[in-house]
Each structure stands twice: as C-alpha cells, then as structure tokens.
Amino acid sequence: MPAPWPDDFRTALGLDEAALADAWLHRADYQPHRVPKRKPRRIGPKRQPKAIKKKRRPIDEPHPALRVVQEAIRKKLLKRIPLSSAAHGFRKGRSATTALIPHRKSAAFFTVDFRNAFHKVTTAMLADALRECAPIIKPDWVPPLVAFTTHRGRLPQGAPTSNGLFNIACRGLDANLAAFAQTRGFAYTRYADAVIISAKVPLPTSLQREIEAKIRTHGFPLAAEKTGYTEPRYAHPVIMGIAVVAGRLRVPRRQLDRARAFLHRARYDPAIPMKVVEGVLGNVRGLLGGLPQRLLKPYRELLTSRNLWVHPRRRRLAPPLTPSTSSPP
C-alpha cells in the first residue's frame, strides 16, 4: 500500500518513513485535558483562596509520535510561510505590547475577540489557506499536512502546530482588514484572536458593524462579551491588560497590585517555580523596561529567600549560591 504522503514531503520534514508511519497510525490519538483559565486569587501565605467560578479551557495533547512530526512541520514548513505585518500573536519578537504600539495616539479603539477561535478553524478552511501558501506548501502536501495537524475536523488546542496554522488561516482576514483600515486611515493589528482597530476620529456604529461582518465572513464567530469600543476622552482604554494613557502604554495599577501580591505569595510558597514568576513579570518588564520600585523590593526579597541572584548584565537567574561560591560583585 503506498504511503499517504509524497516522498518530497518526507524529505522536506527531514524524517524517515518509520517516523511518519508511526505518527500516521496515531494521528487521532489525543489526550484531552481541561485546564483552568484563571487560578483562584490568594494574597499572602495564610489566607484561603476566594471562591470564584473557574472557567476551563479544553486542551488536546497529541501522541508523542505524532508530536514529533508536528514539531518538524512547525520548524521546517510553517516558520517559512510569510504572515501579515499586522499579526503579532505566536511570533518571535512580537507580543501584546508590539500589537498596541501602532494604536498609541489614536482617539478611538474598537476591539473584537473570536469565540473558540482554534476550534472554528476547520479542515476545509485550513486546506484552503495552505493552498494559498505555494510554492512553500505544494498542493500534494496539503492532505497529509491537514491530517497530521487537525483533530475531529478542527485545530486542536495543544498541538505545537496549531498556533502557526491559526495565523496562516487568518492571512485572508488580515489582508482584508488591513486594506479596509488603510483606505480609511485606521490602524489595524491582531494578537492571536484579538482584533484591534483604532482611528484618529470616533468610529460610528455602522463601521463597527461592518468590521464585525467582515470577521464573520471569514468563519470566525465573535465573543460579544469581549467586544468593546472606547474613546480615551471618556476613559483610558485597557486592552489585553495594557492601558493606553496619553499616547503611552502603561501597566494598570490593579495589575501591579496583583503582581506584588503574587510575589509575596511565591516568597512563602516554594512550590511556585521561578519560571512562573518570571512569566508574570514579563509583561511589566516589556512595557517599563524593568521592574518599578513597587515590585522590585518584593522581587529581591523573593530571590533572597530562595538564595538566588540575577546576573547584572544578562538579567538572568543564576543557580543557587553554595557556601563555597562567592557572591557576585
């Protein structure tokens, strides 16, 4: 029986026939998980977490053999496909901060979020998007690519290829909305499933509805509870946890308070890894170029409690100091 993929597809991935055959047998083997979207808040080491309703996100973990092929697809093929300059999610060197930079001096902000974005990318939608990626993706590569990277007819949230494929599926949407914004003098960016359009003048309701209709045309339903319109003359817009104040990006005071409380909690809870702590502080560092004094003191206390120090030039955590190791200058 011939293999369901051409020889040049296997060569492009740099894998042998056995690895592809093993992944093909397990292409439908995913381990489902449901992880909480938000963790219960707890301030200090002794206070009990507040009882809040936790929403859970479905995660589909691929079989290890399938994951090997998906990683090869991500590194050898998906990274080579050009994306719109308006796409800032899941891309190296880009973040929510870079997505908001073009909107800093706008007078009106319209934000739209997709509902269940990954699961709305169907196999047919993905196949059409991949066919538009020639010559990087050859037409006879599309069927095996779709088979290796989809689950139950949609993009699985949890596969290493899903982030890149989601951006590829949104290339048509990005081109459409970017042209729409350019002709009207608007600014347009997209961070993952969050669309941001801003203007120097107020946006009428008719234009907002037109933007929503364009997004639905590309197959993405909208989350009405996350769709909003803001004008800075009435209130400072806070988008993706970042505030736009007088043409500058700021960290909201509430977010700084939560980060400070988390540092205090991590100081007394050794089970919280430093990798998680650095992730919480990453957005603050990216916006301010460092930690403000409000966070710097509890951060240093946390490092001292765990016998760690930060390299003065590399700004990376160093291993715990031992009695025979001298302190850094």
N, C-alpha and C positions, 0 to 999 in steps of 0.2 A: 504493500500500500504506500503510495507516495506521501511525502511529508506535506502538511497543510501550509507550508511556507516556502518561498523560493530560496535557492542557495545564496543569492547575494544578500538576502535579508539576514541570514545567519552570519554571513561574513561581516556585514556592517555592525552587528552586535558584538562580534568577537567571541562568540560562544560556540561550543561543539554541539553536535547533533543530539548527544545524550542529554545535555542540559535543557535544550529546547523541548525534547520529547518528554522529559520528566515534568517540566512546567506545564506542558500541554495536558498531561493527564490530571494535573491538579489545578487547572485554570478556574475551576468552580469551587475550590476549597478555600473558604474564608472563615476565619474565626470571628464571630460577632461579639462586640463589646458595647457597653453604654457607659460613657464617662460623663461626670457632671460638668456642665458648662461653667458653673460658678461654685466655688467652695464656700462653706459657711464661714462667716466672719468671726474672728476671735481676736480680742485685743488683750495682750498680757498673757502670762503663763498660767494663771489660775482661773480665769473667767471661762465659763462654759460658752460654746458657740450658740449664737442666736438661732432660733428655729425659723428657718426660711425655706420656702419651697424651692427645691433644686430641679432645674431642667437638665435633661441628659441628652448627650449627643451620640448618635449611633456611629460606631467605628467598626469597619470590616478589615481585619488583619489577614493579609494573604499568606498562603502556604509558603514555607521557606524556599522551596524550589521555584515557586512562581515569583517570589520576591527577587530572586537572583536575576531573572530575565527582565523584570520590571526595572530594576536598577540599571541594567545595561541599556534598556530603551531610554531611560531618563538621561543617562550620561552621554550616550553615543548619538542619539537622534533628537530628542526633544530640546536639548540645550542649543542645538544648531538652528532651530526654527526662529526666524525674526518675529518679534512681537511689536505691538504698538508702543510708542513712547509714552502713551497715557496709562499703560498698565504698570502698576507699582507693586502688586502683591506677588509673593513667591519668587522674587527676583533678587539676585545678589546685588548688594549696594543700594537697594531701594527699600522703602519702608512706608509706614503711615505718615511719617514726617515729610518724606520727599513727595508724597501724594498731595500734601496740603500746601507745599511751597508756592505753586502757581496761583493759589487762591488767597494769598495773604492780604492783598489790598482790595479785595472785592467788597461790594456793598450788599450783595445778596447771595445766599447759599441755599442750594437745593440738593438734598442727599436722598438717595434711594438704595435700599438693600434688597437683595434677592431672597426668596424663601426656599430653603432646602436646595441651595444652588448646585451642589455637586450631583445630587440625585436627579436634577432636572436635565442634566446632560445625558441624553440617550445615545444608544449605539448609532442610530441613524444620524443624529446631529454631529457626533464625533467623527463618523466616517466622512461626512461631507466636509467638515473642517480640515481633516487630514488630507483629503484630495486636493485642497487648495494650497498645500504646502510643498508641491512639486517644485524643483526636482529633488529636494532633500528627502521627501517621502514619495517613493514610487507607487504608482497605482496598485500594483500587485502586492505591496506591503500592507495596504490598509486593512484587509480582512484579518491577517494574523495579529496586527497591532491592536485592533479593536478587541479581538478575542482574548489577548493576554492582559488587557488593561481595564476591562469592564466586568461587572458582576451583576447578574439579574437585569441586564439591559440598561445599565447606567454606570456612572463613575462611582467607584467605591471610595468612601471617605476613610482613608487609612493606607491606601496603596501609595508607594513613592512616586508613581507616575501621575497621580490624579491632579496635583497642583499645576504641573506644567500643561497637562491636557486641558484643564479648565481654562487656562489663559489662551490656549490655542482655540478652544471652542468659542471664546469671546472676541476673537480677532475681527469678525464681521461686525459685532456690536461696537467695538472700539472705533473701527473705521467710520461707522455710521454716525455715532455720537460726536466723534472728533470733527467730522465735516460739518455737522449741524452746529456745533459750538463755534467753529472757526468763522463760518459765514455770518454769525451774529455777534462776534466779538466776545464770546464767552470763554471761560476756561473749563476744561474737562479732564478729569483723571479718574482712574478706577483702582481701588485697592481691594483685591480679591473679589468679593461680591458686593462691595460698597461703591456706588457711583456718586461722584461729586461734580456738580456743575455750578459755577458761580459767575456773576456778572457785576459790572460797574453800576448797573441800574437795577431797580426792583424787577423781579421776574413775574409777569402776570400769570394768573392761574391757567390760562389757556396754554401757555408754553410748558408749564409743569405737566399738564395732562398729555401734551404731545410727546414729551420726553418719556413719560411712563408708557405710552402706547408703543413707542419705538422699542423699548426694552422688552415688552411683551411679544412684539413681533418676532424677536429672536428666540423665543421659547422660554423666557425666564419670568415666572410669576413674582410679584412684589410682596414684600412684608410691609403691610400698611402701618404697623406699629413702629417701624423703623424709618419710615419716610417722613421727611420734615423740611420745612422752609424757614430760614432765619435771616433777619437783617440786623447787622451789628448795631444800628442806631437804637434798636429796642433791647437787644440782649446779645452778649458775646456768644457767638456760636461755639459749641463744643462738639467736635467731630472726631470719632474714634478715640475719645479720651484726651484730645488735644484742643486747647482753647485758642481761638484767633482773637487777639486783642491789639487794636491799633496797628494793624499790619504786621504783627509779630506772633509767633507761635509760643504759647505758654503751657505750662503744666497746671491744671486746675488745683486749687488749694485742697479740695477734697481728696484728689489723687495723692498729693503729697502726704496728707494725714494718714491715708491708708497704707502707703509705703512705709511711713515711720512706724506705724503700729505693727506691720509685718516684720520689720527689722527687730523690734522689741520682742515679738513672739519667737522669731528664729534664734534670738540670743539664748532663750531658755528652753528651746526645743531642738536638741541636736539631730532629730530625725529629719529636719528640713535641710536638704542639701544646698550647698552654696551655689550650685548651678541654677536652682530655682530662685535664689535670692538675686543673683546677677540678672536673671531674666526680668524680674520685677523692676529692677533699677535701670534696665537698658533703655527704656523709653525716656526716662528722665535725663539720663546722660546724653542721649541723642539730641534732645531739644536744648539743653542748657550747656552742653559741652563738659559736664561734670556734675557732681552732686552739690546741691545747696547746703548751707550750714545746717539747716533743719534736719537733713538726712545724713550729713557727713559725720556728726558726732555719734549717733546710734550705730552707724555702719562701722566706725572704728571700734566701738565697744564690742560689736559682734565679732570682728576679726580678732580682737584681743582675747575674747572668751574662747575662741576656737584655736588660738595660737597660730594665727595666720598673719601674713603681711602682704601688701601689694607692692610689686616691683615699681620703683619710681618712674621708670622710663616706659616699660612695656605695658603698665597698667593691668597686669595680670596677677592672679592669685598665685603665690608661691607655696611650696609644700610646708607642712608644719615645722616649726623650728625645733631642733633637738638640743639637749644640753651642750653638745659639743659644737653646735653651729652658732656662729656669732651672729648678732643682729645686723640687719642691713644698715648702711650708713644713712 
